[in-house]
């Protein structure tokens, strides 16, 4: 990742620290660390920690065995290594003691074991959540991030279109169907982490069904919720298909969910509250008599994480800004029968919402 971009992000973080009277931002291995430092470290029992002060040069605490990887970012930070026989939080304490009674903002994905030790080593510090800083930095995507999200969405679309054209689902298990789609996602260039959701028949009424060994049968509704990453940025798309010709109720429910998806998109524009996007989709479903079966928010932010800020849910009055990216995924789930969900990624532009996914949202019958 371009170090000029990373330096700009670190400077923006420092401006927010100054505005909020926070002395340090601690960033553990996570998507936050990738965003600010371009370093895809994995969380483990060995402490790696980016320390961004309100002013001055950041420092990166890292085990000595990972020093060679960290050197690629040495222009951005001072690298402080620790040996296997020492307690790394003591090094952290030495770094922050230059500020009496410091206020330290901590990224959400830091392991609690490290934070507990820091409370002991830096007893005069006040620890606060880093969400207020990191959320503001990451919610609005820059052009480089948008380009990666567009590519990820396009790859997911291409995989789905080939899947619909070639797959034969009857007689396969959910797992086998999901694995077939996973192979196509990889073929079209996505980095894959997991096989996603394939929920068939009555299982489709569970929004977060765990893909299993149920055999797909004629007459089934089948939900596929899938994605992948392109240069760390996520795709997230859901499509629902029917095995054989559907009955009138399925057609009615599918049409309602499609109209709710379109209503949410139409409501997107800068300055509109996040909750109003949820309300727009929910009104369509409620007015059609299925409100009790729409049991989750209409969307979540999308970027380095598959779920991140902003969340499109009742009670969130945060206004949309140009560059925010999130899912538009209304659904109806009728227990014991079937569910329907249609999900696209959407970016806020000056003129409204723009879909990043373009694979067909029309009712699809397979086999």
N, C-alpha and C positions, 0 to 999 in steps of 0.2 A: 504494500500500500504506500502511496506517495507520502513521504515524510513531511512535505509542505502542508498537505491536508491535515495530517496528524498534529502538526505544530499549531495549526490554526484552531483545531478542536481543543487542544490543551489550553490555549490562550482564552478561548471562550469559557472553558470551565473555570479558569482563574478569575475571570470577570464575574461569574456567578458566585464564586466563593466570596469575593469582596462585597458584592451586593448583599449577601446573606450573613456577613460577619462570621464566616466559617474559615478556620485556619488551615485545615488540610482535608483533602479528599483521598480516601483509601479505596483503591480499586483492585479487587481480587480477580483471579482467572474467571472469565465470563465473557459474554458478548460486550459488556461495558469495556473490558480490557482491549478487545479487538477494536472497538470503535475509537478509543482514545490513543491506543498504543500500537495497533496492528500486530499484536502478539497473541496467537491462538494457543495459549497455555491451557493445560487441563488442570482442574482442581484436584489436589491430592493432599496427603499429610505433610508434604513439603511446602512451606510457605513461599508463595510468589506474590509480590504486592507492589503495585504502582502507587507512589505517594506524591500527590500533586499539592504543593503549598499554595497559599493565597498569592504569594509573590515569590519569585525566584525559580530556580531550576528544579524540575521534578526528579525524583529518585526512584529507582526500581530495585527492590530487594528480591534476590533470586538465589536459589541454591547454586553452588559453584559448578555442579555438573551440567547446568543449563546456561552457563555464561556464554558459550559460543553462539547459542541461538539468540540471546539477548543483544549481542554485540551489533546485530544488524540495525538496531534502533538506538545505538549509542549517541547519535547526534541529537536526540531528543531529551535524554536523561543522563543522570549519573547512575551508573550501575553499581550496586552494593551487593557483594556475594557473601554467602555464609557457608561454613563447613558443616559436615554431617554431625560433628560432635558438639555443636553449639546450639543455643536456643535462639531462633531467628527473631522472636518478638523483642528480645533485648536490643537487637540492632534497630528495630523500629522505634523503640523507646528512645534510643540515643538520637535518632533523627529528629523527633518531634519535641524533645525537651528544650530546644532553643526558644520555644514559645511557652510562656507560663500559662497554666490552666487552659490548654488548647481545646478548641471545639473541632471535633473530627467527624466528618461525614463519611459513612461507610456504605459501599455498594451492597445491594441486596443479596448478592450471591456469595458473600464471604462465609466461610464455614464458621459456625458458632464457636468451635474449639479455639480458633485463633482470636476471636473477639474476647472470649472469656480471659485468655492469657493476657491480652492487651489491657484489659481492665485492671489486672493485677500489676502490670509493669508500669502503666501510666495512670495511677490512681487519681490524679488531679484533672484528668481529661474529661470532657463532656462528649459522649458519643451520640450522634444523631444519624438518622437515615439519609443516605445520599440520593434518595429518589428525587427530591425537589430539584437537584442539580442535574442529575443524569437524564431524568425524563425530559427536561426542557432542552437539553442538548440533542437528544436522539429522536424526539417525536417528529421534527421537521427534517425531511431528507434533502440532502443536497443533490446536485445533478448526477454525480458519480454513483450515489446510492440508488437513485431512481433508475439509472441505466441498468444496474445489476438486477434490480427488482423486475424491470421489464423483461430482461433476458430470462430470468428464472420463470416468470409467468409464461413466456412464449414456449419455453422448453416443456413445461407441464402441459400446456395446451396441445403441443405436437404429440406428446406421449398419449394423451387421452384420445385424440382423434384417431391415431393408429390403433389404439386398443379397441375402440368402438367398431372400427372397420374390420378387425381381424379376430377378436377374441370370441370364443364360444364358451359360455359360462355354465350351461346346464350340466349337472353331474360333477362339477368341480366344487371343492370346498372353498369357503371364504378365503382361507389362507392361500390356496393355489391361485385363485383369481387375483388376489392382492399381489402375490409374487410375480405374476405375469405382467401386471401393470408396473411393478417396481423395475423389472428388467427393461421395459420400454422407457421409463423415466431415466434410467442410467444410460440407455442407448442414445437418448436425445440430449445428454450432457449434464443432467442434474447430479449433484452430490447427494447420495441417499443415506438417510439415517432412519431406518425402520421401514416397515412395509405399509404403514398407514392404516386406515380403517376400511374394511369391507364388511358391511352389515347387511344381511339378507333376510327376506321374509319378516317375521316378527322382530328379529334383531334390529331391523332398520328403525324401529321405534325408540331405540336407545341411542341418543346423540353421540356418546363416547363409548360405543360398543367396542369390546376387545375382539379383534379379528380371530376367528376360531375355525373349527372343523365342521360346522354345519354345511351340508351339501345344498348347493343352489338348485332350485327346482322351478319348473314352469309355473308361472303365476306369481313369482316372487318379485317384490320390490328390492332393489339392491342399491345401497348408498356407497359411493367411493369417496373418501376424504383423503387427499394425498398432496404431496408437495416435494420438497427437496431444496437444495441450496445451489446458488451460483456465486462463487467467490464470497462465501459466507452469508449471502442474502437469500431470504426465504421465498419460496412459492407456497401458496396454500389455496387449494381449490377443491370444491365438492361438486360432484354430479350424481344424479339419481337416475337409474335406468329401470325398465321393467322387462321381465322375461316373458315374452309373448304379449298378446294384446291385453291391455288393462281394462278393468271395469270402469263404470261411470264415476264411482267415488274417487278412485285413484286419479282419473283425469281431472276431476273437480279440484282435488287437493293440490295436484301439481300446478294447475293454473293459478290457484290462490298464492302459492309460494313464489311462483315466477313473478306475479304482479307485485308481491311484497318486496322481492329483490329489486324490481324496477323502481318501486316507490322510494325505497331507501336511497338508491342512486340519484333519483331526481331531487331528493331533499338536500343533497350535498352541495354546499357552497361555503366560501370563507365566512367566518363569523357565526355560523349556525352552531348551536350547542350540540355536543355529542349525543345527548339524550334525545334530541329531536330526530335523529336518523333512526334510532330504535323505535321511536313513536310512529314514524311514518310507515315503517314496515309492519309494526304491530297493529296499527289501525286497520290495514287491509285484512289481516288474518282475523282480527277480532270481529270486524264488521261482517265477515263471511261466516261467523259462528264457530270458529276454531281457536279462539283466543287461549283457552285453557291448555291447548296442545302445543303452544309455542313457549317452550320452557327454558330458554336461554336468551342472553343478550344477542343483539343483531350483529355485533362485530367486535373485533379486537385489532389493535395495531399490528403491523407487520414490518419486519426489517431484518436485523441480525437475528432476532428471535422470532419464532412462529407466533408467539403471543407476547405482545408488549403494549405500551401506551401508544395511542389513547384507546380507551375502552368505550364502545358505543352502547351505553346502558343507562336506564332510567336513574336519575340522580346526578349524572355527570354533566355539569353545566359548562365544562371547558369548551371554549369556542374553537371550531375548526380553523386551521391555518393552511395556506398553500404549501404543499410539500408533504403533508401528512398522508400516510398510507395505511389502509386498514381493510379488513374483510367486510363483505356484505353477504351475510349468510342466514337469512330467515329459514325457519323450518317448522313443519307440523309433524308431530309424533303421536300416533294413536296406539296406545298400549295393546299388545296382543295382535295387532293387525299390520301396520306398516308405518314408515316415516318417509318424509321427503325433505331434502335440504338442497339448496342451490347456493353456492358460494363463489364469489369472485373477489379478487383484490382490486381496490379502488384507490386512486390518488386524487387529492384535492388540488384543483387548478384554480386560476383566477376566475374561470367561467363556470365552475361547478365540479362535478365528479367525473372522472375518466376511468373506465375499466381497464385493468391490465390484462385480464383474461378474456379471450375471444372465442374459445371453443363453444360449441353450440349449447345453449340453455333450453332449447326446445325439448318437448317430451320425446324421449328416446326409447324405442322398443328394440331389444336385442333378441335374435333368434326367433 
